[in-house]
Amino acid sequence: MNNDHNSLGNPFDHRQSLVHGRGCDCTTCTDEKRVAATIAPSDDTDTPSASAPQQQEEMMDRVVESALVRGMFGHSDMHRRQFMKLVGGGTVAAALASLFPMDAIKAAVKDGLGPLEKTRLDVGFVPITCATPIIMAHPMGFYERYGLDVSVIKTAGWAVARDKSLNREYDAAHMLTPMPLAMTLGAGSSPEHFIMPAVENINGQAIVLHNDHRDKRDPQQWKGFTFGVPFEYSMHNFLLRYYVAEHGLDPDQDIQIRVIPPPEMVANLRAGNIDGFLSPDPFNQRAVFERIGFIHLLTKEIWDGHPCCAFATSAQFARENPNTYGALLRAIIDATQYSSDPANRSEIAEAIAPTNYLNQPVTVIEQVLTGTFADGLGEVQRVPDRIDFDPFPWHSMAVWILTQMKRWGYIEGHVDYQQIARDVYLATDARDVMRELGYEAPEENSRNYEIMGKTFDYTQPEAYLESFAIRRR
């Protein structure tokens, strides 16, 4: 299942999209294939080969070419293709080579990367759709493209993922975005500097209630309820706490919150051990699929674009294996960008459904990834960004998480919000790789957010914290 994907498309070929994968069956790509089939062979003579490179050295050459060409056209694939068709890909390639020392640039990039210190890596993941880029990079060949032999290891829960990462059993891991912050600060474990150079997914969570509570849609009716979350240091925990507190409930006094590994959420809901959960997918959709629960709301309705899961490793691993770290980050960012294209979601659902990955029906995963889903209340919802994928680790995301960790007593005392964010969320690394691969990346590292109608100003974290009536401090 080694598939071609956008960053390795031939940037000089006007017939080849750099936005959709070669196997894409969307209307645009289907039409283009039909048109391309009518073009005489003589029309191809001016266009460099469109075949995707298979060797690591060829791949890096293509990455350099793609980055330069995309930059020339402001990352507009439409304008690139129009120009290539008008002038001819071979002409553009020759002109570019005359203007830029292409061979020297390619050699410098390869020299800069250097030989990989390690090629065989163990990367842990918890089987949820938030881990899509880390998982699908295995069956779809993204790791191989960067010279890596990666074993992706299914992990029962987040405590196990944390401990195996701390014990060096994993070279890197799929983590919840608060985890590298907590691990660096020593919250819940011994302190060790972990870094998060890429977010995996944004949105992608939901609050699910048992079918017995269909008449309790107002959170003020939830006093005495028990909810499941996958880990204490999770966006799930902090978003649930935020949501109920905004409705006047104290999450430590008016409800109970239990840590339950994601694969056990549905069974606990069925058994009546919990009244609901704020969980990653596909377990929200699985509860609907099994007619046990319904989706109360998607977490994007709390904070649209909130981070969920991420790619993380120890600072020591990155320091001791800089070239391997760089190759792994490139594979993850490339896979994340591929996942961000809705046209690729059905293909990805099939790739990650098998037992060794998510072990879920393709139908369930597809409903999550495509955003067309049954809500358990008799309606079919269409929310294309129910889950999305954006690798950029905004420092302001880290600052918000730290305010909530302090709000609920997970960390105490003075917190240097901005410095911790810079040390853990490596926005510069992500930006450099995104641009190198030809993707757009933000110029800034932080921005403000609207969360349930309230503005979060990342420059004033303590004032934001003090604005909440319900808090532990």
Buried (B, 14 or more C-beta within 10 A) or exposed (E): EEBBBBBBBBBBBBBBBBBBBBEBEBEEBEEBEEEBEEEEEEBBEBBBEBEBBEEBEEBBBBBBBBBBBBEBBEBEBEEBBEBBBEEBBBBBBBEBEEEEEBEEBBBEBBEEBEEBEBBEBBBBBBBBBBBBBBBBBBBBBBBBBBBBEBEBBBBEBBBBBBEBBBEEBBBBBBBBBBBBBBBBBEBBBEEBBBBBBBBBBBBBBBBBBBBEBEEBEEBEEBEEBBBBBBBBBBBBBBBBBBBBBBEEBBBBEBBBBEBBBBBBBBEBBBEEEBBBBBBBBBBBBBBBBBEBBBBBBBBBBBBBBBBBBBBBBBBEBBEEBBBBBBBBBBBBBBBBBBBBBBBBBBBBBBBBBEEEBBEBBBEBBBBBBBBBBBBBEEEEBEBEBBBBBBBBBBBBBBBBBBBBBBBBEBBEEEBEBBEBBBBBBBBEBBBBBBBBBBBEBBEEBBEEBEBEEEEBEBEBBEEBBEEBEBBEE
